[in-house]
Amino acid sequence: MRQAVTATLSVWGERRFGYSTLKDSREALLDEGWLMPGLKEDSVVEEKELADSKQEQTDAVPGSAPSALEDARTQGDPGRPETDTLSSAHESESPSARRASVNVTGPESGVSYVRRGSLGALPVQRCSSLGSTAPQWVPDSQAPACMKCGSRFSFTRRRHHCRACGKVFCVVCCDLRFRLTHLGGKEGRVCVTCHSTLINRTLRKEQKKVWFADSVQPRNESSSANTTPTHCDPVQTHSPAVAQVMSTDPSEMPNSPCLEREEIVNSPKGNSAKPLPQKGLPPILTSTGVKGDYTVEEKRTESSLLEELEQGQTEPLVFVLNANLLAMVKIVSYVNRRCWCVTSKGMHAVGQPEVVVLLQCLPEEKRFPTDIFSHFIQIYWDAQTAGKFLNHLSHSLAVRGFLGSKEHAGFLYVRPTFQSLDGLPLPPQPFLFGLLILRAESPWARAFPLRLMLRLGAEYRFYPCPLFSVRFREPLFGQINNSIMRLLVDFRFYRYTLPVVTGLMVDLEARSTCITIPKARHAELLKALNKSNERVLAMGACFNERADSHLICVQTADGQYQTQAISIHSQPRRVTGSCFFVFSGALKVSSGYLAKSSIVEDGLMVQVTMETMLELRRALRDMRDFTLTCGKLQQSDRHEYVHIQWQDEEPRFNKGITSPIDGKSMESITCLKTHQRLEYRANGKVIRWTEVFFLQREEQSGGPNANGNHNRLTERLARAFCLALCQSLSLLKEDGMTKLALRVTLDGQKMEFLAGSNGQPLPLCYHDSLNQSLTAVVQSVSQRQGHAALQLELIFYILEDIS
C-alpha cells in the first residue's frame, strides 16, 4: 500500500513539478509540506533514471571526461566496457535502488539490460536508444500489475504498453504522448518515466548547442561540417510521412559533376521529436556594426531587455529560436493600444507565410510572451515536416495554459485588407496576422472562420477585423444552439462542413443580390455540387473586398443569433457582403410565390420550387448565368432578383510578392507550394525547393496528362538546380544569396534559363554547372514526350543544416 501511494505521488509530481525519480519527488514534497514524514519508499529505480542521473552529474562537472558508454558510441568500438556507467551510477543510489540486480548483456547483443525482480527477467530499453528503436514488448501474461504503481489489472483497469520502453502500465502511469523516431515521428503513448527522460534529453541537446542565424555559426562546428553533398528525405528524418518521395532511379537523375559523390541517406539523423524551447528567454541576436556580422548573447536578463523596449528603441529585439528561425519583438503603439509586436523571420524558407502577432500589453506587464515563441516553432515544424501551411482564415491550436489562460486556444490567421499598418515592423510578403481565439470559439474557427473574423471586427469596431489580440476577454460565441449552421456543419466529428469556392462572393444591394463565381473555379463548384443534397444547395462565400459593409452574426446572452452589419468607418453603405447562401427546394407551387429570399444570420436564404432548383443546378453545371425572381406573382413592382454570374476575373492573390531574379511582380500568377521531398546537404547547409510560379503555361493536346508532365518536369529541374549548386551553398549564403530563383523558358526543343538572387542574376561562375544539369533534364524529357510553350520560376532557400 505504501509503495502504491508513493508511486502515485511520484506520477503526480512528475506531471506537476517535473520530478524525475521517486526520491526527488518525496524530498520535494516533504519540503513543501505536501507529504507527511514517515512514509518510506520501497521501489526500484529504473535504469533510465540511473543513466539520466549519471548524465546530469557529468554535465554538472566542468571539464569532466565523457563516460565510457559515450566513447564507445561515438568511436564505434564494440570492445569498450559498458559496465562503468552502471557501476558508478549504482554507487550514488540509495540502498533501495541497489536491491535490483542488473545484468549487462555481452558485446554481441549490446542492446538491452535485463532486470530481475518479482515479474521475472524483463528487458529494459537502453536510455541512448529510447524512442529511436522499437522496444521489445512485455507480454501481458508476465504483467499482472502495473510496473509503475503496482496496481493489479482487472476488467476496468486495463493494460497499456509504453511505446518507448515496451513495459506494461495502467492508464494513470501511461497516458502521455511523445514523438518517437521508430514510429516515423508520430506521437505514441509513453509512460511518465519515459516521457520525463525524453523531455530532459531533448532539453539537454538544445542546451549543448547554440545555433546562429543569418550566416553566423560556431567556428568549431562550421569547420567540421561534412563536405560531401547528400540529399535525404525529411519524411524519414523527421515526423509525419505525408509526402511521396521522389524517385531516386539513377536513369532519371541529370548528369551532374556532383552526382557521382551523392549519397542517399536512409537512416534518421538527430532526434525526430520537435525541439522544445529552453526555459527562459532564447538567445539574442545583435549586430556588431559590420554589415552581415552578428553575435549571440545568451545571458541577458529579462528586466534589462524590457527596459530597452520601454525606452522606445527603433530596432526590435531579435530572438534566435533555431538556426533558421528568428522572432523579432518590439513594443508598439497601435490604434492607441500598447502592444507586443512579435514577428517571425524564416518561415518563408519552409514555404510558410511569415506570422505577425499583435498582443495588447497587460497593465504593469513585466514578462515576455514566450508562449508565442513556442507556437512559432510548432508552426515551423509542421510546415517543414508535414507540409501543413497556414493560409488566410486558417487556424492553429495551442496547448492548454497558452498565454496564461486555459481558455486561450490558439490563433486565427487573417490577411490585412482595410486595416492600418502604420508603425508596424512588418516582414516581406507574404505574411499573416494571428488573432487570439478562445476555446469556445475554436469550433467556428474550424468550421466557419469568416463568421468569427467579422464578429471580432464588430466587437472592437474595426472593419473587417482588428489586427491586435486581447487576452482574458469574454468569448464571442457560446454553446452552439439553434443556428442554421447546425444543419450545414457537423460540429461533433466534422465529417461534413460548408464548402467554400475560392473567389465566390455574395453582394447584397437594394432589391438585388449578385452571386459571382470565377470561371477558373468551375471544377471546385462542380465538386461541391456533386456532394450536395438534391433539395438543398449551400456554399460559403469569401470576404468581399469590393463591398463596403458586411453581414455579421451575434449570439446574445440567451444563446439566440441576431443579424447585424459592420461597415467601413465614415462611408455610406452601398454593397453589403454575405458569408454564405442557401438554396432550398422546399417551396410549394401553390404558395403563390415565385421564390422567397431572406437574410438568415449572416447569410442569404432563397426558397425555390424543385423545378427551379433543377434549372439552377443545370445552369451551374453548364457555367451559364442564371437569374431568380423573388416575390409574389401578382406584385411585380415589389420583386427582388438574385443573379448568378460567372466572371473571367479572379480575385487578386500573391500581393506584394516579387521575383528574386529581377523584381518582377508575381501578383495573380498561379503558384504551387511544394512540400520538400528531398533535401540536398553540403558543407553544413541545406537547399530546399519551396514553390513554383507558372508564368506561362499552354495545355498540350494530351489534355489530362499535361499537369502531370509539368509536375514531373518541375521536380527534375529543381533536382538538377540543387545538385548543380550544392557544392557552393556556403559561398552563396556568405554572399547573402539565401533566396534563389530559377526561371526556365521552354519552347519545343529550345530552353532558356535565368537564375538570380536579391534582384540580380547569379555570377557567371555558376552558369556552366547549371547549364550542364538543366540541359540534360530538358533533353531527356523532350525526347520522351515533348512540351508546349512553358515558362516557370522555381524558388529555393539555403538554410543551416540542423539535422
TITOR-709837 format. One line per 10 residues: number of its first residue (from 1); their letters; for each residue x, y, z of C-alpha. Coordinates in steps of 0.05 Angstrom, whole numbers, plus 5000, padded with zeros to 4 digits. Example, Ala and Ser with C-alpha at 12.3 -4.5 7.8 and 13.67 -1.06 7.14 Angstrom:
! residues 2
1) as) 5246,4910,5156; 5273,4979,5143
END
This chain:
! residues 803
1) mrqavtatls) 5000,5000,5000; 5056,5048,5018; 5091,5032,4953; 5029,5046,4913; 5016,5113,4949; 5088,5135,4938; 5087,5115,4865; 5022,5153,4855; 5052,5215,4887; 5112,5207,4841
11) vwgerrfgys) 5067,5205,4779; 5032,5268,4803; 5098,5302,4819; 5128,5287,4751; 5068,5320,4717; 5062,5380,4762; 5134,5395,4781; 5178,5355,4734; 5207,5306,4785; 5246,5250,4752
21) tlkdsreall) 5252,5200,4809; 5212,5177,4869; 5267,5202,4915; 5266,5272,4885; 5190,5275,4890; 5189,5252,4962; 5242,5301,4985; 5210,5359,4948; 5141,5343,4974; 5167,5337,5045
31) degwlmpglk) 5199,5406,5039; 5136,5437,5011; 5091,5405,5064; 5052,5361,5015; 5075,5295,5046; 5077,5276,5119; 5143,5248,5146; 5149,5175,5158; 5123,5150,5090; 5180,5106,5063
41) edsvveekel) 5191,5087,4991; 5207,5017,4971; 5215,5015,4895; 5268,5001,4844; 5300,5060,4808; 5296,5043,4735; 5357,5041,4690; 5334,5101,4650; 5334,5144,4713; 5402,5119,4732
51) adskqeqtda) 5430,5138,4664; 5397,5206,4669; 5425,5220,4739; 5494,5199,4714; 5487,5245,4653; 5466,5303,4697; 5526,5292,4743; 5572,5291,4683; 5542,5354,4654; 5547,5389,4722
61) vpgsapsale) 5622,5379,4730; 5661,5427,4684; 5714,5393,4642; 5694,5323,4663; 5713,5268,4615; 5657,5232,4576; 5634,5166,4601; 5658,5100,4573; 5590,5087,4543; 5591,5153,4505
71) dartqgdpgr) 5662,5139,4480; 5641,5070,4456; 5581,5100,4420; 5618,5157,4387; 5680,5119,4366; 5643,5057,4346; 5687,5010,4386; 5647,4949,4407; 5701,4926,4454; 5697,4984,4502
81) petdtlssah) 5668,4964,4570; 5596,4984,4584; 5593,4969,4658; 5629,5031,4684; 5569,5076,4676; 5523,5029,4712; 5572,5015,4769; 5584,5088,4782; 5510,5102,4779; 5495,5048,4829
91) esespsarra) 5546,5076,4878; 5508,5141,4882; 5440,5110,4891; 5403,5093,4954; 5402,5023,4985; 5332,5012,4958; 5359,5022,4888; 5416,4972,4900; 5366,4916,4913; 5354,4908,4839
101) svnvtgpesg) 5404,4862,4806; 5423,4887,4737; 5457,4841,4687; 5492,4871,4628; 5488,4833,4563; 5550,4815,4524; 5582,4857,4470; 5548,4818,4415; 5478,4838,4435; 5493,4904,4468
111) vsyvrrgslg) 5422,4929,4461; 5387,4917,4527; 5395,4905,4601; 5358,4851,4640; 5328,4868,4707; 5307,4811,4752; 5250,4822,4800; 5184,4794,4821; 5160,4793,4749; 5219,4753,4722
121) alpvqrcssl) 5272,4774,4673; 5246,4835,4635; 5283,4873,4581; 5298,4946,4597; 5307,4994,4539; 5375,5027,4538; 5370,5102,4551; 5410,5121,4488; 5362,5084,4443; 5299,5103,4480
131) gstapqwvpd) 5248,5126,4429; 5294,5115,4369; 5287,5039,4364; 5225,4996,4374; 5225,4964,4443; 5211,4891,4460; 5141,4889,4488; 5130,4854,4554; 5077,4800,4545; 5011,4812,4580
141) sqapacmkcg) 5018,4745,4615; 5081,4770,4650; 5049,4834,4676; 4994,4821,4726; 5004,4890,4756; 5026,4959,4734; 5102,4964,4731; 5100,5035,4759; 5049,5038,4816; 5037,4964,4827
151) srfsftrrrh) 4961,4967,4816; 4934,4900,4794; 4899,4897,4727; 4826,4880,4723; 4767,4886,4675; 4763,4961,4688; 4838,4975,4698; 4867,4957,4630; 4938,4945,4608; 4975,4997,4566
161) hcracgkvfc) 5043,4985,4534; 5093,5043,4533; 5116,5052,4461; 5185,5075,4485; 5206,5021,4535; 5155,4966,4520; 5133,4955,4592; 5061,4950,4616; 5027,5004,4658; 4958,5026,4679
171) vvccdlrfrl) 4925,5086,4646; 4947,5133,4703; 5020,5117,4693; 5018,5114,4617; 4973,5169,4590; 5025,5216,4559; 5048,5222,4486; 5114,5238,4453; 5140,5238,4381; 5181,5175,4372
181) thlggkegrv) 5232,5162,4317; 5215,5089,4307; 5142,5109,4295; 5163,5154,4238; 5159,5216,4281; 5086,5203,4301; 5063,5211,4372; 5059,5147,4414; 5034,5131,4483; 5091,5133,4533
191) cvtchstlin) 5096,5124,4608; 5111,5182,4654; 5182,5160,4666; 5199,5154,4592; 5165,5220,4579; 5208,5255,4632; 5271,5221,4604; 5256,5241,4532; 5238,5313,4551; 5303,5321,4592
201) rtlrkeqkkv) 5344,5290,4536; 5314,5338,4486; 5327,5398,4531; 5400,5377,4541; 5410,5371,4467; 5383,5440,4457; 5426,5469,4512; 5490,5437,4488; 5489,5472,4421; 5474,5545,4406
211) wfadsvqprn) 5455,5557,4334; 5468,5622,4300; 5424,5652,4246; 5440,5696,4186; 5506,5663,4168; 5532,5663,4239; 5556,5595,4263; 5604,5569,4316; 5674,5566,4289; 5689,5495,4312
221) esssanttpt) 5624,5469,4281; 5630,5504,4214; 5699,5476,4203; 5679,5405,4219; 5618,5402,4174; 5612,5348,4123; 5635,5369,4054; 5602,5314,4015; 5534,5335,3986; 5478,5289,4008
231) hcdpvqthsp) 5404,5290,3997; 5357,5258,4046; 5283,5250,4054; 5256,5292,4111; 5197,5245,4115; 5247,5194,4142; 5289,5241,4183; 5232,5278,4215; 5160,5266,4233; 5095,5251,4197
241) avaqvmstdp) 5105,5219,4129; 5055,5255,4087; 5091,5267,4022; 5111,5218,3968; 5186,5210,3960; 5214,5230,3892; 5243,5175,3850; 5317,5161,3861; 5325,5120,3798; 5395,5136,3770
251) sempnspcle) 5367,5136,3700; 5323,5195,3717; 5378,5236,3751; 5411,5291,3710; 5483,5286,3691; 5519,5329,3742; 5591,5332,3768; 5561,5325,3839; 5521,5263,3822; 5578,5213,3828
261) reeivnspkg) 5591,5232,3901; 5518,5236,3920; 5493,5194,3978; 5422,5174,3993; 5413,5178,4068; 5361,5130,4093; 5376,5129,4167; 5346,5182,4213; 5391,5240,4233; 5382,5271,4301
271) nsakplpqkg) 5321,5270,4343; 5254,5266,4307; 5217,5300,4363; 5202,5373,4355; 5256,5414,4390; 5228,5443,4454; 5245,5514,4473; 5291,5524,4533; 5265,5552,4597; 5272,5627,4600
281) lppiltstgv) 5287,5671,4540; 5321,5647,4476; 5389,5677,4457; 5390,5748,4430; 5420,5764,4361; 5456,5831,4359; 5495,5865,4304; 5569,5882,4314; 5563,5943,4270; 5594,5908,4209
291) kgdytveekr) 5545,5890,4154; 5528,5816,4158; 5565,5805,4223; 5525,5786,4285; 5537,5760,4355; 5493,5719,4401; 5481,5738,4474; 5454,5684,4518; 5454,5713,4588; 5413,5777,4582
301) tesslleele) 5364,5786,4638; 5291,5796,4623; 5288,5862,4661; 5344,5893,4621; 5312,5873,4555; 5245,5901,4577; 5279,5966,4596; 5308,5971,4526; 5240,5961,4495; 5205,6011,4540
311) qgqteplvfv) 5257,6063,4523; 5229,6061,4452; 5289,6035,4413; 5278,6037,4338; 5302,5966,4323; 5265,5905,4351; 5298,5852,4393; 5316,5791,4353; 5309,5723,4389; 5342,5661,4359
321) lnanllamvk) 5291,5604,4361; 5335,5558,4318; 5388,5566,4266; 5337,5584,4212; 5280,5617,4252; 5281,5684,4287; 5229,5722,4327; 5231,5798,4326; 5198,5832,4386; 5180,5904,4396
331) ivsyvnrrcw) 5131,5944,4438; 5090,5989,4392; 5032,6037,4399; 4978,6013,4351; 4910,6048,4347; 4922,6078,4416; 4938,6010,4446; 5005,5988,4475; 5020,5922,4442; 5073,5869,4437
341) cvtskgmhav) 5092,5861,4363; 5122,5792,4352; 5143,5776,4281; 5173,5713,4253; 5231,5712,4205; 5248,5647,4169; 5180,5617,4155; 5188,5631,4080; 5244,5581,4076; 5195,5524,4091
351) gqpevvvllq) 5140,5551,4045; 5102,5583,4102; 5078,5656,4104; 5111,5696,4159; 5068,5708,4221; 5056,5773,4259; 5023,5774,4327; 5000,5840,4358; 4984,5825,4431; 4957,5881,4475
361) clpeekrfpt) 5001,5891,4536; 4973,5877,4605; 4978,5932,4658; 5047,5930,4691; 5068,5870,4649; 5140,5851,4663; 5146,5785,4625; 5156,5769,4551; 5100,5729,4518; 5147,5669,4507
371) difshfiqiy) 5089,5622,4491; 5087,5655,4423; 5159,5632,4411; 5139,5560,4425; 5080,5568,4377; 5125,5595,4322; 5169,5534,4330; 5108,5488,4324; 5085,5524,4261; 5154,5520,4230
381) wdaqtagkfl) 5160,5446,4248; 5091,5429,4218; 5108,5464,4153; 5177,5433,4147; 5160,5361,4164; 5086,5352,4148; 5073,5405,4095; 5019,5439,4138; 5017,5510,4113; 4976,5568,4142
391) nhlshslavr) 4933,5609,4096; 4881,5664,4102; 4827,5643,4153; 4864,5580,4175; 4879,5569,4248; 4928,5535,4295; 4914,5508,4365; 4960,5511,4425; 4965,5471,4490; 4924,5489,4550
401) gflgskehag) 4951,5546,4591; 4971,5585,4529; 4989,5657,4545; 4969,5649,4618; 4898,5622,4610; 4869,5553,4596; 4815,5588,4555; 4864,5613,4503; 4860,5563,4445; 4908,5589,4391
411) flyvrptfqs) 4907,5637,4332; 4862,5652,4273; 4904,5678,4215; 4880,5735,4170; 4909,5774,4113; 4905,5850,4124; 4858,5887,4077; 4830,5954,4101; 4867,5958,4167; 4922,6008,4181
421) ldglplppqp) 4994,5982,4182; 5029,6046,4201; 5085,6040,4250; 5089,5964,4249; 5154,5927,4235; 5128,5880,4181; 5164,5823,4146; 5166,5817,4070; 5105,5789,4035; 5070,5742,4044
431) flfgllilra) 5052,5747,4117; 4991,5736,4161; 4967,5766,4226; 4949,5718,4283; 4886,5735,4323; 4880,5702,4391; 4818,5657,4397; 4786,5623,4457; 4766,5551,4468; 4692,5566,4459
441) espwarafpl) 4707,5599,4392; 4750,5543,4363; 4691,5505,4331; 4676,5567,4290; 4750,5576,4272; 4749,5506,4244; 4681,5504,4210; 4665,5576,4192; 4724,5623,4204; 4694,5682,4165
451) rlmlrlgaey) 4638,5689,4216; 4688,5691,4273; 4733,5741,4238; 4676,5790,4225; 4648,5781,4295; 4716,5803,4323; 4712,5864,4278; 4643,5882,4307; 4668,5872,4378; 4726,5920,4371
461) rfypcplfsv) 4695,5965,4317; 4747,5951,4263; 4729,5931,4192; 4733,5875,4175; 4770,5854,4239; 4824,5881,4286; 4896,5861,4277; 4910,5861,4352; 4891,5809,4404; 4866,5817,4475
471) rfreplfgqi) 4879,5766,4529; 4829,5744,4583; 4769,5771,4544; 4700,5740,4543; 4684,5691,4487; 4643,5718,4430; 4605,5653,4419; 4578,5603,4469; 4545,5536,4461; 4521,5523,4390
481) nnsimrllvd) 4445,5523,4396; 4392,5538,4344; 4438,5561,4289; 4425,5545,4216; 4498,5521,4215; 4479,5460,4256; 4442,5436,4194; 4501,5450,4147; 4562,5432,4190; 4578,5371,4233
491) frfyrytlpv) 4604,5406,4295; 4616,5340,4331; 4660,5299,4284; 4669,5349,4225; 4651,5295,4175; 4620,5348,4131; 4624,5424,4131; 4603,5483,4089; 4642,5481,4023; 4676,5545,4001
501) vtglmvdlea) 4693,5560,3928; 4753,5606,3921; 4732,5674,3896; 4657,5663,3905; 4625,5726,3933; 4554,5748,3951; 4536,5822,3941; 4472,5849,3972; 4444,5913,3944; 4375,5946,3944
511) rstcitipka) 4326,5893,3918; 4382,5857,3881; 4432,5803,3901; 4490,5781,3858; 4529,5716,3868; 4594,5720,3828; 4635,5658,3813; 4703,5658,3777; 4703,5614,3714; 4770,5585,3733
521) rhaellkaln) 4737,5555,3796; 4685,5515,3758; 4716,5449,3778; 4713,5468,3852; 4639,5486,3845; 4623,5421,3810; 4656,5382,3866; 4613,5417,3918; 4552,5410,3874; 4560,5335,3867
531) ksnervlamg) 4566,5326,3943; 4505,5369,3960; 4435,5345,3974; 4387,5349,3915; 4339,5393,3954; 4390,5439,3988; 4449,5475,3957; 4492,5513,4008; 4561,5544,4000; 4605,5591,4039
541) acfneradsh) 4628,5657,4009; 4695,5692,4012; 4706,5760,4043; 4685,5812,3992; 4736,5868,3987; 4692,5905,3937; 4637,5913,3990; 4637,5970,4039; 4599,5931,4093; 4585,5860,4113
551) licvqtadgq) 4533,5820,4150; 4553,5792,4217; 4522,5743,4266; 4518,5760,4340; 4500,5709,4394; 4461,5741,4451; 4466,5723,4525; 4406,5675,4519; 4440,5637,4462; 4399,5666,4404
561) yqtqaisihs) 4431,5691,4339; 4418,5760,4312; 4437,5793,4246; 4476,5858,4246; 4521,5894,4197; 4592,5922,4202; 4617,5975,4154; 4678,6018,4139; 4680,6078,4184; 4650,6143,4156
571) qprrvtgscf) 4630,6112,4090; 4558,6101,4065; 4534,6030,4053; 4524,6012,3981; 4544,5939,3975; 4538,5891,4034; 4574,5825,4034; 4544,5759,4058; 4580,5699,4089; 4541,5643,4055
581) fvfsgalkvs) 4480,5626,4013; 4429,5570,4017; 4381,5549,3962; 4324,5506,3987; 4276,5468,3942; 4221,5466,3995; 4176,5520,3965; 4109,5494,3940; 4079,5517,3875; 4013,5531,3909
591) sgylakssiv) 4045,5582,3956; 4036,5638,3905; 4109,5657,3907; 4159,5654,3850; 4214,5648,3903; 4228,5675,3972; 4293,5709,3993; 4311,5728,4064; 4370,5743,4109; 4386,5687,4158
601) edglmvqvtm) 4440,5703,4209; 4498,5728,4166; 4477,5694,4101; 4425,5692,4046; 4368,5641,4044; 4329,5631,3979; 4269,5584,3976; 4251,5558,3907; 4209,5503,3877; 4240,5437,3856
611) etmlelrral) 4233,5455,3783; 4273,5519,3794; 4324,5480,3834; 4336,5432,3777; 4344,5490,3728; 4393,5524,3775; 4436,5462,3780; 4438,5454,3705; 4459,5526,3696; 4516,5517,3746
621) rdmrdftltc) 4540,5453,3712; 4539,5487,3644; 4572,5551,3672; 4513,5595,3650; 4487,5658,3683; 4421,5649,3718; 4370,5698,3748; 4317,5684,3800; 4257,5728,3812; 4233,5730,3884
631) gklqqsdrhe) 4165,5754,3907; 4091,5742,3896; 4063,5730,3827; 4014,5789,3830; 4064,5841,3858; 4113,5852,3802; 4132,5921,3827; 4160,5891,3891; 4200,5835,3861; 4273,5823,3882
641) yvhiqwqdee) 4325,5790,3839; 4381,5741,3853; 4433,5738,3797; 4485,5683,3790; 4541,5708,3745; 4606,5677,3720; 4665,5724,3713; 4732,5719,3679; 4769,5759,3732; 4796,5723,3793
651) prfnkgitsp) 4809,5756,3860; 4880,5782,3866; 4929,5738,3903; 5005,5738,3915; 5001,5812,3931; 5069,5844,3941; 5109,5782,3920; 5166,5796,3871; 5217,5753,3835; 5286,5747,3867
661) idgksmesit) 5316,5749,3797; 5294,5818,3772; 5239,5842,3819; 5183,5823,3771; 5114,5824,3805; 5084,5755,3817; 5015,5782,3834; 4958,5738,3808; 5006,5687,3779; 4989,5615,3794
671) clkthqrley) 5034,5588,3848; 5042,5516,3873; 5071,5502,3942; 5116,5441,3943; 5126,5403,4007; 5200,5386,4004; 5211,5314,3983; 5287,5315,3980; 5337,5359,4016; 5406,5370,3988
681) rangkvirwt) 5460,5379,4040; 5533,5401,4035; 5582,5437,4080; 5532,5444,4136; 5480,5476,4091; 5413,5453,4062; 5379,5477,3999; 5303,5470,3995; 5254,5479,3938; 5191,5513,3965
691) evfflqreeq) 5146,5534,3907; 5138,5543,3833; 5105,5600,3794; 5075,5585,3726; 5088,5649,3686; 5063,5618,3621; 5031,5551,3611; 4997,5523,3549; 4957,5458,3554; 4981,5403,3509
701) sggpnangnh) 4936,5365,3463; 4943,5306,3510; 4898,5343,3559; 4893,5307,3625; 4966,5286,3626; 4992,5358,3617; 4992,5375,3691; 5027,5310,3708; 5081,5324,3656; 5091,5395,3683
711) nrlterlara) 5098,5368,3754; 5150,5317,3734; 5189,5369,3695; 5190,5419,3752; 5214,5365,3801; 5271,5345,3755; 5290,5417,3743; 5291,5430,3818; 5333,5369,3830; 5383,5389,3776
721) fclalcqsls) 5388,5460,3803; 5402,5436,3874; 5455,5387,3851; 5489,5439,3809; 5496,5488,3867; 5504,5441,3926; 5580,5450,3928; 5572,5525,3931; 5518,5532,3985; 5565,5560,4038
731) llkedgmtkl) 5593,5611,3989; 5524,5633,3966; 5499,5641,4037; 5561,5681,4057; 5546,5728,3999; 5475,5739,4025; 5441,5698,3970; 5397,5655,4013; 5335,5661,3969; 5347,5637,3898
741) alrvtldgqk) 5303,5632,3837; 5307,5594,3772; 5266,5619,3712; 5261,5569,3655; 5230,5583,3587; 5215,5523,3543; 5191,5525,3470; 5195,5457,3438; 5268,5435,3438; 5294,5503,3459
751) meflagsngq) 5309,5523,3530; 5330,5587,3563; 5342,5596,3637; 5359,5652,3684; 5380,5644,3757; 5386,5700,3807; 5380,5726,3877; 5368,5794,3910; 5343,5824,3845; 5406,5806,3806
761) plplcyhdsl) 5428,5746,3763; 5476,5696,3793; 5550,5706,3778; 5576,5674,3714; 5618,5623,3753; 5555,5583,3768; 5527,5582,3697; 5569,5524,3669; 5545,5474,3720; 5474,5499,3716
771) nqsltavvqs) 5473,5496,3640; 5500,5425,3640; 5450,5398,3691; 5388,5434,3664; 5402,5418,3591; 5407,5344,3606; 5338,5345,3640; 5303,5383,3585; 5332,5339,3530; 5312,5275,3565
781) vsqrqghaal) 5241,5299,3577; 5232,5328,3507; 5254,5263,3474; 5202,5224,3513; 5140,5268,3509; 5155,5338,3485; 5129,5402,3516; 5088,5460,3493; 5109,5532,3508; 5122,5537,3582
791) qlelifyile) 5153,5589,3628; 5161,5576,3702; 5200,5602,3761; 5224,5558,3818; 5241,5587,3887; 5295,5558,3932; 5323,5574,4001; 5391,5559,4032; 5387,5540,4106; 5432,5517,4161
801) dis) 5433,5441,4169; 5406,5428,4239; 5393,5354,4230
END
